[in-house]
């Protein structure tokens, strides 16, 4: 009869519910894009711009060929302030982006971004402007 069928379905539903209650495997460390307290270069934004200006060496070939523009770099500021996963999102020329990446990889540790007062991994996007000074 039909009672058996209902019973089977109900049992099956219970099983499914039990399965859903299994503890989830721990998530891979989440990377935030927006947080309460963003990561910061030691000394703040002005210090970061000064650091880049002091360390960037304009690639000679790019300078001779009048290549200039904005390199957009994205990286992750780790919980300990290290920069990892440095990627180039856009660049007018590879020599420029390689130089921007080189300088960022030498960067001193940042103060990490925080969410609810806990340090978290944050994705950070930074434009580096290459301008030929006449």
Z-matrix of the N, CA and C atoms (Angstrom, degrees):
N
C 1 1.412
C 2 1.518 1 115.01
N 3 1.299 2 111.01 1 -179.21
C 4 1.461 3 119.35 2 -176.86
C 5 1.522 4 112.50 3 -71.81
N 6 1.341 5 117.45 4 -25.47
C 7 1.460 6 119.70 5 -179.10
C 8 1.528 7 110.89 6 -59.65
N 9 1.348 8 116.23 7 -41.93
C 10 1.463 9 119.59 8 -179.98
C 11 1.528 10 110.41 9 -58.80
N 12 1.322 11 115.59 10 -43.79
C 13 1.456 12 120.74 11 -177.26
C 14 1.540 13 110.21 12 -60.28
N 15 1.344 14 116.23 13 -46.43
C 16 1.465 15 120.40 14 -180.00
C 17 1.516 16 109.31 15 -60.99
N 18 1.327 17 116.25 16 -42.77
C 19 1.461 18 120.57 17 -178.42
C 20 1.536 19 109.82 18 -60.74
N 21 1.314 20 117.80 19 -46.21
C 22 1.457 21 121.61 20 -179.48
C 23 1.530 22 110.37 21 -59.91
N 24 1.324 23 115.73 22 -46.70
C 25 1.464 24 119.61 23 -179.40
C 26 1.527 25 109.49 24 -60.74
N 27 1.335 26 116.39 25 -45.09
C 28 1.455 27 119.36 26 -178.08
C 29 1.527 28 109.67 27 -62.28
N 30 1.324 29 117.12 28 -43.78
C 31 1.463 30 120.11 29 179.67
C 32 1.524 31 109.75 30 -60.69
N 33 1.323 32 114.34 31 -42.57
C 34 1.458 33 118.67 32 -179.30
C 35 1.531 34 110.00 33 -61.99
N 36 1.334 35 115.53 34 -41.32
C 37 1.468 36 119.32 35 178.73
C 38 1.522 37 109.77 36 -60.38
N 39 1.317 38 117.04 37 -43.50
C 40 1.464 39 120.01 38 179.44
C 41 1.525 40 109.87 39 -58.78
N 42 1.314 41 115.50 40 -43.42
C 43 1.466 42 119.22 41 -179.59
C 44 1.520 43 110.22 42 -58.73
N 45 1.311 44 115.57 43 -45.83
C 46 1.457 45 119.75 44 -179.01
C 47 1.522 46 109.93 45 -59.36
N 48 1.328 47 115.68 46 -43.96
C 49 1.468 48 119.86 47 -179.80
C 50 1.526 49 109.76 48 -62.13
N 51 1.295 50 117.21 49 -41.82
C 52 1.468 51 121.26 50 179.11
C 53 1.532 52 108.85 51 -60.80
N 54 1.328 53 116.89 52 -43.73
C 55 1.458 54 120.55 53 -179.83
C 56 1.518 55 111.37 54 -59.58
N 57 1.321 56 116.34 55 -40.16
C 58 1.464 57 119.71 56 -178.06
C 59 1.516 58 112.35 57 -66.81
N 60 1.315 59 116.71 58 -21.16
C 61 1.461 60 119.61 59 -177.48
C 62 1.521 61 112.44 60 -84.22
N 63 1.325 62 116.94 61 -8.79
C 64 1.470 63 119.40 62 177.58
C 65 1.525 64 109.10 63 -55.91
N 66 1.341 65 117.61 64 140.97
C 67 1.467 66 118.50 65 179.30
C 68 1.537 67 109.63 66 -63.15
N 69 1.335 68 115.63 67 137.18
C 70 1.462 69 118.92 68 179.57
C 71 1.523 70 109.58 69 -73.83
N 72 1.320 71 116.80 70 147.78
C 73 1.471 72 117.90 71 174.85
C 74 1.528 73 108.75 72 -62.96
N 75 1.333 74 117.49 73 147.23
C 76 1.469 75 118.98 74 -177.02
C 77 1.527 76 109.96 75 -59.13
N 78 1.323 77 115.31 76 136.24
C 79 1.472 78 120.11 77 -179.08
C 80 1.513 79 109.93 78 -71.34
N 81 1.312 80 114.63 79 150.41
C 82 1.457 81 119.69 80 172.86
C 83 1.528 82 105.84 81 -62.83
N 84 1.316 83 116.33 82 145.19
C 85 1.457 84 122.00 83 -177.48
C 86 1.532 85 110.31 84 -48.28
N 87 1.301 86 115.49 85 118.84
C 88 1.465 87 120.81 86 -175.73
C 89 1.526 88 111.13 87 -70.00
N 90 1.321 89 115.81 88 140.96
C 91 1.458 90 120.09 89 174.41
C 92 1.518 91 107.47 90 -107.36
N 93 1.314 92 116.49 91 122.14
C 94 1.455 93 121.58 92 -178.73
C 95 1.523 94 110.28 93 -88.12
N 96 1.329 95 116.53 94 155.10
C 97 1.457 96 119.76 95 173.54
C 98 1.521 97 109.29 96 -111.94
N 99 1.334 98 116.82 97 -29.00
C 100 1.468 99 119.98 98 177.45
C 101 1.516 100 107.40 99 -131.70
N 102 1.314 101 116.48 100 133.86
C 103 1.468 102 120.44 101 -178.96
C 104 1.517 103 110.09 102 -140.34
N 105 1.329 104 113.78 103 166.00
C 106 1.461 105 119.53 104 179.96
C 107 1.527 106 110.58 105 -60.34
N 108 1.332 107 115.23 106 -43.41
C 109 1.464 108 119.57 107 -178.05
C 110 1.521 109 108.46 108 -124.33
N 111 1.336 110 118.22 109 103.71
C 112 1.461 111 119.73 110 -176.37
C 113 1.532 112 111.98 111 -67.28
N 114 1.321 113 116.19 112 156.41
C 115 1.467 114 119.13 113 177.68
C 116 1.526 115 109.55 114 -65.89
N 117 1.308 116 115.96 115 155.30
C 118 1.446 117 118.46 116 -177.07
C 119 1.515 118 111.85 117 -141.13
N 120 1.328 119 114.23 118 137.12
C 121 1.459 120 121.18 119 171.80
C 122 1.524 121 106.68 120 -65.54
N 123 1.355 122 118.13 121 143.89
C 124 1.471 123 119.05 122 179.80
C 125 1.532 124 110.27 123 -55.20
N 126 1.320 125 116.92 124 120.36
C 127 1.460 126 120.22 125 179.42
C 128 1.514 127 112.62 126 96.66
N 129 1.343 128 116.27 127 -5.40
C 130 1.464 129 119.01 128 174.24
C 131 1.517 130 114.23 129 91.49
N 132 1.328 131 114.06 130 -173.98
C 133 1.460 132 123.25 131 -174.06
C 134 1.536 133 112.72 132 -58.78
N 135 1.332 134 116.12 133 -44.38
C 136 1.475 135 119.75 134 -178.57
C 137 1.527 136 110.08 135 -62.50
N 138 1.328 137 115.66 136 -40.37
C 139 1.471 138 120.42 137 179.68
C 140 1.529 139 110.22 138 -65.56
N 141 1.337 140 116.27 139 -36.51
C 142 1.465 141 120.67 140 178.61
C 143 1.529 142 110.05 141 -63.62
N 144 1.337 143 116.04 142 -46.95
C 145 1.466 144 119.71 143 -179.36
C 146 1.525 145 110.35 144 -63.00
N 147 1.323 146 116.68 145 -38.66
C 148 1.461 147 120.78 146 178.75
C 149 1.530 148 109.89 147 -66.78
N 150 1.341 149 115.93 148 -42.87
C 151 1.463 150 120.28 149 179.10
C 152 1.536 151 110.14 150 -57.61
N 153 1.324 152 115.93 151 -46.72
C 154 1.467 153 120.34 152 -179.38
C 155 1.524 154 110.04 153 -63.83
N 156 1.326 155 116.49 154 -46.90
C 157 1.468 156 120.68 155 -179.53
C 158 1.535 157 111.00 156 -59.64
N 159 1.331 158 116.70 157 -39.68
C 160 1.471 159 120.27 158 -178.08
C 161 1.520 160 113.01 159 -72.18
N 162 1.326 161 117.05 160 -28.23
C 163 1.472 162 119.49 161 -172.14
C 164 1.519 163 115.26 162 -103.83
N 165 1.327 164 115.88 163 -22.05
C 166 1.468 165 118.59 164 -178.66
C 167 1.513 166 109.53 165 -69.77
N 168 1.319 167 114.68 166 129.19
C 169 1.457 168 119.21 167 170.66
C 170 1.522 169 106.84 168 -108.91
N 171 1.302 170 115.36 169 116.41
C 172 1.466 171 120.14 170 -177.57
C 173 1.526 172 107.83 171 -62.11
N 174 1.344 173 117.90 172 119.80
C 175 1.464 174 118.63 173 -179.81
C 176 1.533 175 110.74 174 -56.17
N 177 1.335 176 116.49 175 127.39
C 178 1.466 177 121.93 176 -173.65
C 179 1.530 178 112.14 177 -55.74
N 180 1.330 179 116.28 178 -46.46
C 181 1.468 180 119.81 179 -177.54
C 182 1.523 181 110.94 180 -60.67
N 183 1.338 182 116.16 181 -41.80
C 184 1.471 183 120.27 182 179.79
C 185 1.525 184 109.59 183 -64.40
N 186 1.326 185 115.53 184 -40.17
C 187 1.465 186 120.26 185 -178.53
C 188 1.530 187 109.83 186 -65.92
N 189 1.329 188 116.08 187 -45.62
C 190 1.466 189 120.48 188 179.79
C 191 1.522 190 111.48 189 -61.03
N 192 1.336 191 115.98 190 -35.37
C 193 1.463 192 119.92 191 -178.20
C 194 1.525 193 112.68 192 -89.80
N 195 1.332 194 115.80 193 6.19
C 196 1.463 195 119.93 194 177.31
C 197 1.516 196 113.65 195 67.30
N 198 1.347 197 116.38 196 25.35
C 199 1.467 198 119.08 197 -179.99
C 200 1.522 199 108.74 198 -82.69
N 201 1.318 200 115.74 199 122.38
C 202 1.456 201 119.19 200 176.69
C 203 1.519 202 109.55 201 -144.92
N 204 1.312 203 115.86 202 171.67
C 205 1.458 204 119.47 203 179.07
C 206 1.506 205 111.57 204 140.94
N 207 1.327 206 114.14 205 -169.11
C 208 1.463 207 121.14 206 -173.39
C 209 1.520 208 111.01 207 -99.83
N 210 1.326 209 114.80 208 130.86
C 211 1.463 210 120.80 209 171.03
C 212 1.524 211 106.04 210 -102.70
N 213 1.328 212 116.70 211 125.79
C 214 1.474 213 119.32 212 178.07
C 215 1.524 214 107.81 213 -102.35
N 216 1.314 215 114.94 214 119.08
C 217 1.467 216 121.49 215 -177.63
C 218 1.520 217 108.43 216 -112.77
N 219 1.320 218 115.70 217 140.94
C 220 1.465 219 119.32 218 174.06
C 221 1.520 220 107.83 219 -125.00
N 222 1.319 221 116.14 220 141.00
C 223 1.459 222 120.12 221 179.19
C 224 1.514 223 109.43 222 -151.29
N 225 1.323 224 115.19 223 170.10
C 226 1.462 225 120.42 224 177.03
C 227 1.520 226 107.77 225 -107.70
N 228 1.332 227 115.97 226 128.31
C 229 1.453 228 120.56 227 172.26
C 230 1.532 229 105.80 228 -91.03
N 231 1.332 230 115.28 229 113.02
C 232 1.467 231 120.53 230 -176.69
C 233 1.532 232 110.39 231 -72.51
N 234 1.345 233 114.42 232 169.69
C 235 1.464 234 119.75 233 -179.29
C 236 1.525 235 112.21 234 -61.91
N 237 1.347 236 116.02 235 -24.02
C 238 1.473 237 118.22 236 179.86
C 239 1.532 238 111.16 237 -96.84
N 240 1.353 239 116.44 238 6.83
C 241 1.459 240 119.45 239 175.22
C 242 1.522 241 114.90 240 91.44
N 243 1.349 242 116.93 241 -3.26
C 244 1.470 243 118.86 242 176.86
C 245 1.521 244 109.22 243 -74.06
N 246 1.337 245 116.04 244 154.34
C 247 1.460 246 120.54 245 175.10
C 248 1.525 247 108.59 246 -100.91
N 249 1.335 248 116.26 247 127.66
C 250 1.463 249 120.24 248 178.72
C 251 1.519 250 109.06 249 -131.56
N 252 1.328 251 116.42 250 174.91
C 253 1.478 252 122.50 251 177.58
C 254 1.523 253 111.90 252 50.29
N 255 1.327 254 116.68 253 43.94
C 256 1.463 255 119.60 254 -179.33
C 257 1.526 256 108.76 255 -70.89
N 258 1.326 257 116.76 256 120.66
C 259 1.461 258 122.06 257 -177.78
C 260 1.522 259 109.94 258 -129.82
N 261 1.319 260 114.31 259 151.10
C 262 1.458 261 119.90 260 176.90
C 263 1.524 262 108.33 261 -99.31
N 264 1.322 263 117.03 262 119.39
C 265 1.461 264 120.52 263 179.25
C 266 1.526 265 110.98 264 -85.28
N 267 1.341 266 116.17 265 -39.04
C 268 1.467 267 118.39 266 175.30
C 269 1.516 268 108.89 267 -157.21
N 270 1.316 269 115.72 268 150.33
C 271 1.453 270 120.75 269 -177.75
C 272 1.520 271 110.06 270 -156.26
N 273 1.331 272 116.98 271 142.80
C 274 1.462 273 118.80 272 174.84
C 275 1.528 274 111.30 273 -73.99
N 276 1.348 275 116.87 274 -21.64
C 277 1.449 276 119.97 275 -176.53
C 278 1.523 277 109.70 276 -162.65
N 279 1.338 278 115.71 277 141.62
C 280 1.462 279 119.05 278 -175.66
C 281 1.524 280 112.68 279 -61.61
N 282 1.322 281 116.94 280 -36.48
C 283 1.468 282 118.81 281 -178.27
C 284 1.535 283 110.70 282 -62.52
N 285 1.339 284 116.01 283 -34.58
C 286 1.468 285 119.91 284 178.88
C 287 1.527 286 110.76 285 -69.28
N 288 1.333 287 116.03 286 -46.03
C 289 1.465 288 117.97 287 -177.84
C 290 1.532 289 110.78 288 -67.08
N 291 1.327 290 117.71 289 -36.20
C 292 1.470 291 119.27 290 178.60
C 293 1.520 292 110.97 291 -62.41
N 294 1.324 293 116.31 292 -38.72
C 295 1.462 294 120.80 293 179.13
C 296 1.534 295 110.34 294 -67.74
N 297 1.327 296 116.97 295 -42.23
C 298 1.467 297 120.47 296 179.65
C 299 1.532 298 110.08 297 -62.86
N 300 1.329 299 116.60 298 -42.54
C 301 1.466 300 121.45 299 179.33
C 302 1.535 301 109.82 300 -64.29
N 303 1.321 302 116.39 301 -43.46
C 304 1.478 303 120.91 302 -179.71
C 305 1.531 304 110.03 303 -56.51
N 306 1.329 305 115.74 304 -47.68
C 307 1.461 306 120.15 305 -177.70
C 308 1.536 307 111.08 306 -65.30
N 309 1.331 308 116.30 307 -40.29
C 310 1.470 309 118.58 308 179.39
C 311 1.516 310 111.99 309 -66.22
N 312 1.330 311 116.29 310 -35.77
C 313 1.463 312 118.64 311 -179.57
C 314 1.521 313 111.48 312 -68.60
N 315 1.322 314 117.60 313 -20.82
C 316 1.469 315 121.01 314 176.98
C 317 1.522 316 111.88 315 -89.52
N 318 1.319 317 116.19 316 -2.91
C 319 1.455 318 121.26 317 -174.84
C 320 1.529 319 111.97 318 -57.70
N 321 1.340 320 116.03 319 140.61
C 322 1.474 321 117.57 320 172.11
C 323 1.527 322 109.07 321 -62.70
N 324 1.313 323 116.44 322 163.26
C 325 1.475 324 119.57 323 -179.68
C 326 1.517 325 110.83 324 -62.74
N 327 1.319 326 114.64 325 141.09
C 328 1.457 327 121.41 326 177.89
C 329 1.521 328 108.51 327 -87.93
N 330 1.339 329 116.36 328 165.36
C 331 1.466 330 116.57 329 166.60
C 332 1.524 331 104.71 330 -85.32
N 333 1.329 332 116.95 331 127.83
C 334 1.471 333 120.63 332 -171.98
C 335 1.522 334 111.88 333 -66.24
N 336 1.324 335 115.62 334 156.85
C 337 1.451 336 120.81 335 173.10
C 338 1.520 337 109.04 336 -70.23
N 339 1.316 338 116.25 337 155.07
C 340 1.469 339 119.12 338 -178.80
C 341 1.511 340 111.27 339 -131.19
N 342 1.306 341 114.08 340 143.15
C 343 1.453 342 122.49 341 174.00
C 344 1.527 343 105.56 342 -126.74
N 345 1.324 344 116.87 343 125.17
C 346 1.477 345 121.15 344 -175.88
C 347 1.534 346 110.30 345 49.99
N 348 1.309 347 116.56 346 42.58
C 349 1.471 348 123.53 347 177.80
C 350 1.527 349 115.46 348 66.35
N 351 1.325 350 116.64 349 7.29
C 352 1.467 351 119.74 350 175.90
C 353 1.522 352 108.73 351 -104.51
N 354 1.356 353 117.31 352 135.51
C 355 1.470 354 117.60 353 175.48
C 356 1.525 355 110.57 354 -63.99
N 357 1.327 356 116.97 355 137.20
C 358 1.465 357 121.85 356 179.10
C 359 1.526 358 108.95 357 -133.31
N 360 1.338 359 114.80 358 163.17
C 361 1.466 360 119.97 359 176.69
C 362 1.527 361 108.19 360 -79.83
N 363 1.309 362 116.97 361 131.72
C 364 1.460 363 121.02 362 -177.36
C 365 1.506 364 111.05 363 -127.04
N 366 1.330 365 114.49 364 137.17
C 367 1.455 366 120.19 365 172.15
C 368 1.525 367 107.69 366 -83.93
N 369 1.316 368 116.26 367 132.32
C 370 1.459 369 120.26 368 -174.99
C 371 1.521 370 108.09 369 -130.54
N 372 1.319 371 117.02 370 134.85
C 373 1.460 372 120.81 371 178.94
C 374 1.516 373 108.75 372 -113.40
N 375 1.321 374 115.73 373 131.24
C 376 1.458 375 119.93 374 -175.56
C 377 1.526 376 110.61 375 -132.39
N 378 1.334 377 117.04 376 121.77
C 379 1.464 378 118.77 377 173.51
C 380 1.530 379 109.59 378 -84.96
N 381 1.320 380 116.97 379 132.96
C 382 1.469 381 121.35 380 175.34
C 383 1.518 382 106.69 381 -116.16
N 384 1.319 383 115.14 382 119.03
C 385 1.452 384 120.41 383 -174.25
C 386 1.526 385 110.89 384 -94.15
N 387 1.321 386 116.41 385 122.87
C 388 1.455 387 120.18 386 174.96
C 389 1.527 388 107.78 387 -102.74
N 390 1.313 389 115.69 388 114.62
C 391 1.467 390 120.64 389 -179.98
C 392 1.516 391 108.67 390 -123.97
N 393 1.297 392 116.55 391 132.01
C 394 1.460 393 119.75 392 175.94
C 395 1.527 394 107.11 393 -83.13
N 396 1.331 395 115.72 394 121.66
C 397 1.470 396 119.78 395 179.55
C 398 1.525 397 108.03 396 -82.96
N 399 1.307 398 115.76 397 124.13
C 400 1.469 399 118.18 398 178.16
C 401 1.525 400 110.85 399 -91.31
